Amino acid sequence: MFWADKVASDIINSKKYKPYWVDDMKTPSGFSHVGSLMGPVIHSMIYRSLKDSGQKANYTFVINDFDPADDLLPEIRGSFESELGKPLKLAKSPDPKFKSMADLFGSDFVNAIKNLGVEAEILSSWELYHKGKFDEVIRQALDGAEKIQDIYQRVSGSRKKEAGWLPFQVICEKCGKLGTTKVFAWDGEKVSYKCEPSLVTWAKGCGHEGKISPFGGTGKLPWKVDWAAHWKVIGVTVEGAGKDHASAGGSYDIAMTICKEIFNYDPPFKLPYEFVLIGGKKMSSSKGLGLKAHDLVSILPPSVGRYLFARNGIKSQTNFDPEGTNAIPVLFDDYQKAADAYFEDGDKDLARSFELSQVGKIEKPPKVRFSVLAQWVQMPDMEEEIKKEGLGTWAEYAKVWVDRFASEEDKFTIQQELPSEVKKLSSIQRHLLEKILKELGETWTGEDLQTRIYELGKELGLGGKETFAAIYISLLGKDHGPKAAWLILSLDKKFVVQRFSDASKA
């Protein structure tokens, strides 16, 4: 059984998690990396599996835009430090087209997940708090502060916080910062706080002290408490988390315990999942590490991008490193194999991975391999062949791969002048070029010409590698390239005749 269907089956069979409400969330602290797409796609797959099982289900995605700005992207450091500590919804955007960092980074991420077919209703944490949706859980958290401290200590083994600690931070009425405030008293109606100059290392408070109602969006719960609170406020029954949060005694366990013991709400179905790595390294938005989520939109078609996260499931780590590798061509190949399984009644799990990866209606992908297409887009006069094979859309992605990620071994350019490398051709290779010249007056298909070239080389005692190297060196200035016959046929015949004639005499 495909992993998403197995998870959906476990949820249904447990009979504990109705109504089925799938949820995920993200803090828009920067331009999100590709790994951040893992969660939304995984939850989308499970949501679809629940629906395919005949169940009613909801799927929401929360943008945690009330969280404080606690770091800056490398490119905006030095000019936006004054925004650190403010709620992301109030922190000034480095792009004037957006009012806040939350709007800039949040919309960027939402666009990326929507491109991958994530069908979740998008919710704003800022709006939920300001509409009073959190008022009840805020009161429960403040009243249960001692119990929350005990939960932290019991579940994670951490030290108990200082006496009088309260699980809440308010927006300073003077400087507008959230991350620098410390609430130290609660009288049942209002909280007392101080905006501490040295509470955190990444922002400086103004020293203001005040007293304010904690309701209606004046402040928010700390994230582990906030996470549990979201589950109750929204009605979540299914929410996964990356393995860093889901380790024993980690934030996932703490939030689940708070959810049950403080908010009197049954915690959601637990679903830990693995990371997506780039070159074997975990990515970070704030540190600028890793491919950005919006980059994936430009390098992979939506369904192929979704398949990247769908194919391995939640227990297998995905290492996606397109830089100078064949990772993208291999991904396309795997996607085509999954499509074959779906349309030809092959391996059930492979077929299901293709089905759940679709964005929009299910369509057969092209048959031509991406690695071949990447060669075609580097050849002149191949537009007609690309169009005939229905490769127009994929050809654009092939061009991107060649330009941005392909190794020098995979790139080639038709040399407008006779390459100096032709001097290295043996006399037999030069003779081969003369023989090929005599064949160019005929009408050939790519396959037939390829076979004929190989036969000519064999007649002269040349191996396949030496045979085709003579052509590549003459046209490209290197000893390897795409299928030689297709390369020849993509070029102007007069150009090829002149080039082979010159090379045979050089």
N, C-alpha and C positions, 0 to 999 in steps of 0.2 A: 504494500500500500504506500502511495506517495506520502512524503512526510507531512504535508499540509493537511491531507485527508486523515492521516493518523491522528494529528493533533485535534482536528475538528471532531473526530470520532471519540477521542478521550474526553473532550469537553462535554459532548452530548451524553455519553454513557455515564458520566459522573452524576448527572442529574442535579448538580449543585449550582450551576452558573446561568440559570435562566433569570430574566431575559438575556439573550446573548448580546452583550455590548462590548465590542472590541475598541480598544483605545491605545494611542501612542502619543508621545509628546517630545518636543524639542525646544531647547533654549536658543534663540537666534543671536548668538554672541559674535558671529562672524559669518563669512561665506562658508557654508557647511561643506565638509569634505565628502567624498564618495561613500565612505563608510557609514555616514549618517543616513543614507538611503536604505540601508539594510533593514532597519526596524519598520519603517512605513511599508516596504514591500512585503516583508514577512507577515505583518498584520493584515495586509490586503489579501495575501494568499489564503490565510486562515479564514478571513471574512468570506471570501468567495467559496471556500470549501464548505463552510457552514450553510451558505445560501444554496449551494449545489446539493446539499443533503436535505433540502426542503425546509430548512429552519429560517425563522425570521431573525434578522440580526441588524445591528447598528454598528457603524464604524465612525469614530471621531478622532481627530488629531488636534492636540492642543499645542499652540505656540506659546511657550512660557515667556511672554513679553513683559511680565512684571518682575522678572529676575533682574538683579543689578548687573550693570556692565562692570565686569571684574578683570577684563584684559582687553587689549587692543590688537587688531591685526598689525603686522609689521609695517605695512604701508601707511598707516595713519598714526603711528606712535610719534610723539613729539608735538602734536598739534591738537589732540583730543583728550589729553589727560584730565582736563576739567570735567569731562563727562563720566569718568570712572566713579562708580558708587551710585550713580543715578539709576532708576529703573530703565531698562532698555527702551521702554515705550516713551520715556522722557529724554533720553540721551540723544544729543544732536547727531544727525546723520552726516557722514562725510560726503554723501551724494545729495546735492540740494533738491533733487527731484522727490526726495522722501523726507518726511517730517522727523523721523527718528531712526535710530539704529534698528529697532525692532521692525519697523516698516520696511527698511531696506533689506536687511538680512532675512527677515521672515518671509517676505514676498518672493525673494530669490529662491528660498528653499521650497516654498509651496509650489512655485512654478516647476521646480525640478521633480517633485513627487507626483504632481498632476501629469507631467509628461510621461511618467512611468505607469500611468493608469491607476494611481492610488485614488480611490473613490471616497475617501473620508470627508466628513463634514469638518471644516476647519473652525476651531474655537480659539478664542483669545483669553489667556489667563487674566490679563488686565481687565478685560470686559466682564469676565465672570465675577471677579472681586468687586468691581465697581457697581455691578448690578445687585450686589448683596447676596449672591449665591453662596458665598463662603462665610457669611456671618455666623451661622449656627456652629460650623466646625471650628471657627476661630474661638468662640466662647468655650467650646468643649476642650480645645487645646490649652487655652489659658487656665481654665479651671483644673485641667489634668496635668499641669506642668511637672509636678513631682513624679507622677506615674510615667510620663514620657521620659524623664531622666532615668528612671528605673529600667525602662524598656531598652534604652540605649546601652546601659551598663549590662543588663542581662543578656541581650541578644548579641552584642558585638564585643563585650568584654572591655569596653572603653571606660575610662575614669568618669566618675560623676561630675557634672558641671558644677560651677560655683553656686553657693547658696543664693536663692532668689532668682536663678535663671528662668527666663520666660521664653517660650517658643514663638516669638513674634518680632518683627522689625517694622518700623513705621517710616514713612517718607518724611524726612526732616522738614519742618515748616519754614525753616530759614534758607537752607542751601539746596533743598530738593533731593538730597541723597538718601538712599535706602540702605546700602551696604555698610554704612558707617554708624548706624544707630543701634543702640542697645536699650531694650525695654527692661526696666528694673522694678516696676510695680504695676499691679492690676487690682482695681478696687471693685470690679464687677461691672463697671460702666466705662471707665477710661483707663488707659495705660500711661504710665510716666516713662519718659525716655531721655536719653542724652545722645547727641551726635558726637561720638568719640573721635578725637583727632588721630588716635593710634590704634583703633580697634582692628583694622586690617592693614596689610602691607601695601595693598594696591590702590588705596584711596584714603584721603584725609578728610575727617569730619570737621565741622565748623565749631564744635563745642556748645552748640545751642541745647538748652534743656526745655522740655515742654510736656504737656499732658493733653491727650487726645483720645477720642473714641477709636477703637480698633476696627470699626465696621465700615462698610461701604467703600472700601478701596483705599483707606488711609495707610495701609501697610499690608504685609503678607507674612505667611508662615514660612519657617525655614524649610529647605527643599525636601527633606525626608518626611517631614510632617505634611508639607504641602502636597507631596506625591500621594500620600494616603488620603488626604482631604479631597483631592481631585476625584479619586475613585468613588467616594461617597456622593460628592456634589453632582457628578455626571451620571452615576449609576453604572460604572464600569464593572464588567465581570470577567474580562479577558485582557490582560496586558503583559507583554513580555519585556525583557530587559537584557542588555548586553551582559556578558559573563562577568565583567568587572563589578557590576552592581549586584549580580546574582550569586556571588560566592557566599558560602556559609557565613552567616553573621554580618553580611554586607548590608548595603542600603535597602535592597529589595526586601530582605527579611525584616529589617527594622520597620520599614513602611507598612508591611503587611501586619505586623504585630500592633503597631499604632492604629491601623485601620480597624482592627478587630476589638482591641481593648479600650481605645479612647473614643473612637467614632461609632462603635457598635455596629459596624458594617462588615459583612463577610468579605475578606480579601479576594481579589480576582485569581483566576487560574494562573498558576505560575509557569512562566515560559522563558527560560534562559536561552540565549542564542549567542553564537560565535561572532567574531569580528570579520570585517573585510580589511585586509592588509594591502599596503602598496609596497612592493619590494621587500616583503617580510616585516614591515614596520607598521605599528598602529598609527593612525592618522590623528591629527589635531587641528581643529579649525582655528583656534586662537594663535597657534604657533606657526600657522601657514604651511603645515606639513600635509602632503598628499594631494591628489587630484581633487578638484572642487566638484561639488554635486552638479553645478550648472555646466561644467565641462563635459560631463557624461552625455548631456543632451546633444552636444555638438559632435561627439565621436562615435555614438552608437544609436541606431534606430530605437525607438521606445521599447518595442517588444524584445529586442536583443539585450537592451540595457536591463530590462526587468528580469530576463532569463539569467543574467549574471548572478542575481541574488537568489533566484528561485531554484536553480539546479542542484545546489549542494545541501540545501536544508539548513536546519538550525544548529546542528551538532558539528558541522564541518567548517573549518576556517577557510575563507576564500582569500587567496593571494592574487591580486590583480595588479600586474605591473606592465603597462603598455609601452613604457619608454624603452625604445631600442630592442624590443622583443617581438615575438609573433603571438603575443597574448590575445590581441584583437582578432587576427585571422583564425586562431584556434577557437575562440569563442563563437565566431560566425559558423565555423565548421560544426561545432557541437550543437549549435542552434538548428542547423540544417538537418543533422542526424535526428534530433528530437522531433522535428517536423515530419521527417520520413516515418518515424515511429507512429506519429499521430495519424497521418494520412494513409499509411499502409498497414495499419493494425499490428504494429510491432510491440516492443517492450512497453508495458502499461505505464510504468513509472516515468519513463522517458517521454512518452506521449502526454502524460498528465502535466509534466513540467512545461511542455510546449503550450498546452492548452491554457494553463494558469498564467502564462507569461504574456498572453495576448493583450494588446491595448487596442480596443475597438474590435471590429469583426475579425474572425479567424481567417487568415489568408496564407496560401502556400508561399514560402519564400523562394527566391530564385534558386536554380539548380547549380549555376556556376559558382565554384568556390571563390571565396573572398580573396585568397592569395592570387588566384588567376586574374580576378577583376583588378586587383592592385597593380598587376602588370599591364593590363589593358589600358588603364587610365594614364599610364606613362607613355603609351604608344600613340603616334599620330594616326588620324583617320580611322579610329575605332568607334566613333560615335554611333555609327549605324549598327554595328554588331552589338554594342551595349544596349541600344534601344530595342533591337530585335529580341534580345534575351530578357527584356523587362528589368534591366539593371540600373535604370536611371537614378533611382533614389539611393541604392546601395553604392553606386559609383561615386556619389558625393562624399560618402563616409570613407570610401577607399582613398580618395584624394586627400582627405584629412589625415588618414593614417600614414600615407606616404610622406606628406609634408611635415607632420609633427612627431611621428613615433617610429617610423621604419628605420632599421639600421642601414648603413651605407651599402651593405651587401644586397639589400632589397631594392635599392634605388638605381635607376639608370637614366641616361640621357642620350639621345641620338646625337652623335658628334657631327657638327656641321663641316668640320675639316677632317682630313684623313688623320686618324690618331697615330701618334708616334709609336705606339705599341705594336703596329703592324710589322715593324722591323723584326720582331721576335718570332713571326710566323715561319714555320719550316717550309722547305720547298714543296713538300707533299701537301701541306695545308694551302699553299698558294695554288697548287695544281687543282685542289678541291674547289677553290673559288672559281677557277676557270670553268670547271665542269658544271657548277651550279649556274653560272652565267648562261650556259647553253640551254638550261632547263626553264629559264624564266620567261621564254616566249610562249610557254604553254599556260593553260588555265588550270589553276590548282585550288584544291581545298586545303585548309591548314593541315589536316591529318595526313593527306596523301603526300603533300610536299615534305612534311617532317619525315615520313618514312623514306621518301626518295633521297633526301639529304643523307640520312643515316646509311642507306645502301651505297651511295657514292663514296662515302668515307670508308666503309667496309671494303669496297673494291680496291681502294688505295692502301689498305692496311692500317687505317686509322681507327682508334677506339672512339666510342661515342663522345667522350669528353673532349678529345682533340678535334673531332669533327665540328662540333658546335662551337668550340672556343674560337675557331677561325672566323666564324660569322660574327660572334660577339665582339671580338677584338676589332674587327673591321668597322663595325657599326657603332659600338659603345665605348671602345677603348678599354674594356675589361673582359676577363675570360669567362664570364657567366652572365646570365640574364634570363628573360622569359623564353617560352618555347620559340625556337628560332624561326620556324616556318611562319607562325602567326606574326612575329616581329617583321619578317620580310614582307609579308602580304599587307601589313599596315602602312608600309612606306610607299612613296612614289616610285614606280618601277624604274624610271629613268635614273633616279637618285641611286637606287640599289645597284643597277647595272654599272654606273660610273664608279661607285664606291668599290665594288668587288673587282672591277677592272684595275683600278688604281692600286688596291691592296695587293693584288696578285703580282704586280710589277714593282712594288716598293722594295 
